[in-house]
Amino acid sequence: MSNIDKIYNLAMGLGCDTKLNEPMKKHTSFKIGGNAAVYIKVSNLSRLGTIIKECKLTDTKFFLLGNGSNILVDDNGMDCVVIKLEDDFKEIFMPDSETVYCGAGATLASLCKFALNNGLSGLEFAWGIPGTVGGAVFMNAGAYGGEMKDVVVSVNHITADGTIGRIDKDDLNFGYRTSAYRKNDCVITGVTFKLKSDNPENIRHKMDDFMGRRTDKQPLEFPSAGSVFKRPEGNYAGALIEQCGFKGKEVGGAQVSEKHAGFIINKGNATAKDVKELIHNIQTTVKKETGYDLECELIML
């Protein structure tokens, strides 16, 4: 019996919703990607700990899938265990009047709505970011002058050997699209936020303003993985790409958005190979013509 089969049988025995050879294009905002060897929905911390401990014991790779909004899965799929956090990991509550605890599997949208409904300000920038809370903290997601680092107090996690832990703000090493969790191999399970009380009308106004800007400037009508490149120091990726004549350029079913050159969209049946080729062409040309190195924000699997 292969290690993948062992993990599959274990997850099934725990009562997890588990699938073999699950098409990842069903679970990514790009609508691209081959099959995951095993896809497991995990409902609580006990089951999560059991599964990742077994993965470590059998030297089986696993990947925590958030909302699939910042990843490109290879056409040949993922020969690993893909874990999706559900149920208990979507819990949101308030320990006190200005503190919110949110499970890592909850969407940023649900967290922003919760904050709005409770008159809490600080997360307006995140309204419209199509990720989960765990994924947003992992990469210190941000927009319109705000970042997760501005509101996160602490992060709960579980290690690969099943040990439960927490990292407080000062040790999270937040930076531009990075955090301590990019290097420590821990699985984020929940996040505590410190927000500020405000009039819900003011909060709603800010959220509507940011969403309006997104709708006006971003190609939300097409499958994509959001902004493809990190912002280079002293410039903007989209501006450099447009300057080099790539707006609207296509490779197969992948196209540099005509609305915002920082986005690559799936116009229909795009493959990961198409996207990678387009990324390579952009990086090569931008470096040659402007001297800037464009680093991918996209996580390639």
C-alpha positions in Angstrom: 0.0 0.0 0.0 1.4 3.4 -1.0 1.7 6.3 1.5 -1.0 8.2 -0.3 -3.4 5.2 0.1 -2.5 5.1 3.8 -3.4 8.7 4.3 -6.6 8.3 2.3 -7.6 5.3 4.5 -6.8 7.2 7.6 -8.8 10.2 6.6 -11.7 8.1 5.6 -11.5 6.3 9.0 -11.6 9.7 10.8 -14.8 10.6 9.0 -13.3 13.2 6.7 -14.7 14.0 3.3 -11.9 12.5 1.3 -11.4 12.1 -2.5 -8.7 10.5 -4.7 -7.5 12.2 -7.9 -9.5 15.4 -7.2 -9.3 18.0 -10.1 -7.7 21.1 -8.6 -9.1 23.3 -11.3 -12.4 23.0 -9.3 -10.7 24.5 -6.2 -8.6 27.4 -7.6 -9.7 30.9 -8.8 -7.6 30.4 -11.9 -9.7 27.3 -12.8 -6.4 25.6 -13.9 -4.6 22.5 -12.7 -4.4 18.8 -12.7 -5.5 16.4 -10.0 -4.5 16.2 -6.4 -3.5 12.7 -5.3 -5.7 13.0 -2.2 -8.1 15.9 -1.3 -9.2 16.0 2.4 -11.7 18.3 4.1 -10.7 18.5 7.8 -13.3 19.6 10.3 -11.4 19.9 13.6 -8.0 20.2 15.2 -7.9 16.6 16.4 -8.4 15.2 12.9 -5.9 17.7 11.5 -3.2 16.8 14.0 -3.7 13.1 13.3 -3.4 13.5 9.5 -0.4 15.8 9.4 1.4 13.6 12.0 0.9 10.6 9.7 2.1 12.6 6.7 5.3 13.4 8.6 5.8 9.8 9.8 5.4 8.5 6.2 7.3 11.4 4.6 4.3 12.3 2.6 4.0 15.9 1.3 0.9 17.9 2.2 -0.4 21.3 1.2 -2.9 23.5 3.1 -5.3 24.9 0.6 -7.0 28.2 1.4 -9.4 29.7 -1.1 -7.2 28.7 -4.0 -6.9 32.4 -5.0 -3.2 32.9 -5.2 -1.9 29.6 -6.6 -1.1 28.0 -10.0 -1.4 24.2 -10.0 0.7 22.3 -12.5 -1.1 20.6 -15.4 0.2 17.3 -14.1 -1.4 17.9 -10.8 0.0 17.5 -7.3 1.4 14.2 -6.0 0.6 15.1 -2.4 -2.1 15.4 0.2 -4.2 18.6 -0.2 -5.9 19.6 3.0 -8.9 22.0 3.2 -9.9 23.4 6.6 -13.7 23.4 7.3 -16.2 23.6 10.1 -14.4 24.4 13.4 -11.8 26.3 11.4 -14.4 28.7 10.1 -15.5 29.8 13.6 -15.5 33.6 14.4 -16.2 35.1 17.8 -15.3 38.0 20.0 -13.3 37.4 23.2 -13.9 41.0 24.1 -15.5 44.1 22.6 -12.6 45.0 20.2 -10.9 41.6 19.7 -12.0 39.0 17.1 -10.8 35.4 16.9 -11.2 33.8 13.5 -10.5 30.3 12.3 -7.9 29.9 9.5 -10.5 28.4 7.1 -12.9 31.3 7.2 -12.9 33.6 4.2 -11.8 37.1 4.5 -15.2 38.1 3.2 -17.0 36.4 6.2 -14.5 38.0 8.6 -15.1 41.5 7.1 -18.9 41.0 7.3 -18.6 39.9 11.0 -16.5 43.0 11.8 -19.0 45.3 10.0 -22.0 43.7 11.8 -20.2 44.3 15.2 -19.1 47.9 14.4 -15.4 47.0 14.3 -13.0 48.9 12.0 -9.6 47.9 10.7 -10.3 45.2 8.2 -11.9 47.3 5.5 -8.9 47.0 3.2 -9.4 43.2 3.1 -13.0 43.5 1.7 -12.8 41.9 -1.7 -9.5 40.0 -1.2 -10.7 36.5 -2.3 -8.7 34.4 0.2 -9.0 32.7 3.6 -7.9 34.2 6.8 -5.1 31.7 7.2 -3.8 32.3 3.7 -4.0 36.1 4.2 -1.8 35.9 7.3 0.6 33.4 5.7 1.4 36.0 3.0 0.6 39.2 4.9 -2.1 40.1 2.4 -2.8 43.8 1.9 -4.4 46.5 -0.2 -5.2 50.2 -0.2 -2.7 51.0 2.5 -3.6 48.2 4.9 -2.0 44.9 5.7 -2.8 41.9 7.9 0.2 42.9 10.1 -1.7 46.1 11.1 -4.5 44.2 12.9 -3.1 40.7 13.8 -2.4 40.2 17.5 -1.4 36.5 17.5 -1.6 33.4 15.4 -2.4 29.9 16.5 -0.9 26.9 14.7 -0.1 23.2 14.8 3.3 21.8 14.0 4.0 18.8 11.7 4.4 16.6 14.8 1.0 17.7 16.2 2.2 20.2 18.8 -0.2 23.1 19.3 1.4 26.5 19.5 1.0 30.3 19.1 3.1 33.2 17.8 2.5 36.7 19.0 2.7 39.8 16.8 6.3 40.8 17.6 7.6 37.4 16.4 5.5 37.0 13.2 8.2 38.6 11.0 5.6 40.3 8.8 7.0 41.8 5.6 5.8 42.5 2.1 3.8 39.4 1.2 5.6 37.3 3.8 5.4 36.1 7.4 7.2 33.7 9.7 4.8 31.0 8.5 6.4 30.9 5.0 9.5 29.2 6.6 8.4 27.5 9.8 6.4 24.6 8.4 3.5 25.1 10.8 -0.1 25.0 9.9 -2.1 28.2 10.8 -5.3 27.2 12.6 -6.7 30.5 13.9 -5.9 34.2 14.2 -6.7 36.9 16.8 -7.3 40.4 15.6 -7.4 43.7 17.5 -9.9 46.2 15.9 -11.4 49.5 16.8 -15.1 50.4 17.4 -16.7 52.6 14.8 -20.0 53.5 13.3 -21.1 50.7 10.9 -22.0 53.3 8.4 -18.5 54.6 8.3 -17.1 51.0 7.9 -19.6 50.2 5.2 -18.6 53.4 3.3 -14.9 52.4 3.3 -15.7 48.8 2.3 -17.9 50.0 -0.6 -15.2 52.5 -1.7 -12.5 49.8 -1.8 -14.8 47.3 -3.6 -15.7 49.9 -6.2 -12.0 50.5 -6.9 -11.4 46.8 -7.3 -14.4 46.5 -9.7 -13.2 49.4 -11.8 -9.6 48.4 -12.1 -9.4 44.6 -11.8 -10.6 42.0 -14.3 -12.9 40.3 -11.8 -15.1 38.9 -14.6 -12.4 36.4 -15.6 -10.7 33.5 -13.7 -7.3 34.7 -12.4 -5.1 34.4 -9.4 -5.0 38.1 -8.6 -1.9 40.1 -9.0 0.8 37.9 -10.5 3.9 39.9 -9.5 5.1 41.6 -6.3 5.5 45.3 -6.5 9.1 46.2 -7.4 10.7 48.8 -5.3 10.1 52.3 -6.8 7.6 51.2 -9.5 4.6 49.1 -10.2 4.5 45.7 -11.9 1.4 46.5 -14.0 2.9 49.8 -15.3 6.2 48.1 -16.3 4.3 45.3 -18.1 2.1 47.7 -20.0 5.2 49.9 -20.8 6.7 46.8 -22.4 3.6 46.2 -24.6 2.2 43.1 -23.0 -1.3 44.4 -22.2 -3.6 42.0 -24.1 -0.8 39.6 -25.1 -1.8 35.9 -25.1 -0.3 32.5 -24.9 -2.8 29.8 -25.5 -5.8 30.6 -23.3 -3.9 32.8 -20.9 -3.9 36.6 -21.5 -2.4 39.7 -19.8 -5.5 41.5 -18.8 -6.5 44.5 -21.0 -8.0 46.0 -17.9 -5.0 45.7 -15.5 -1.6 44.5 -16.9 -0.6 43.1 -13.4 -3.2 40.3 -13.9 -3.1 37.2 -16.1 -6.5 35.9 -16.8 -7.9 32.5 -18.0 -9.8 33.4 -21.2 -10.9 29.8 -21.5 -9.1 26.5 -21.2 -5.8 28.1 -20.3 -3.2 25.6 -19.0 -0.5 26.2 -16.3 2.0 25.8 -19.2 0.4 28.8 -20.9 0.5 30.9 -17.8 4.1 30.0 -17.0 5.2 30.8 -20.6 3.5 34.2 -20.4 5.1 34.9 -17.0 8.6 34.0 -18.4 8.1 36.2 -21.4 7.1 39.1 -19.2 9.9 38.7 -16.8 12.5 38.4 -19.5 11.3 41.4 -21.5 10.7 43.7 -18.5 14.2 42.9 -17.2 15.8 43.5 -20.6 13.9 46.8 -21.3 13.6 48.4 -17.9 16.2 46.6 -15.7 13.5 45.6 -13.2 13.3 42.0 -11.9 9.6 41.0 -11.5 9.2 38.5 -8.7 6.1 36.2 -8.8 3.6 36.7 -6.0 1.8 33.6 -7.3 2.5 30.3 -5.5 3.3 27.7 -8.1 2.5 24.1 -7.2 
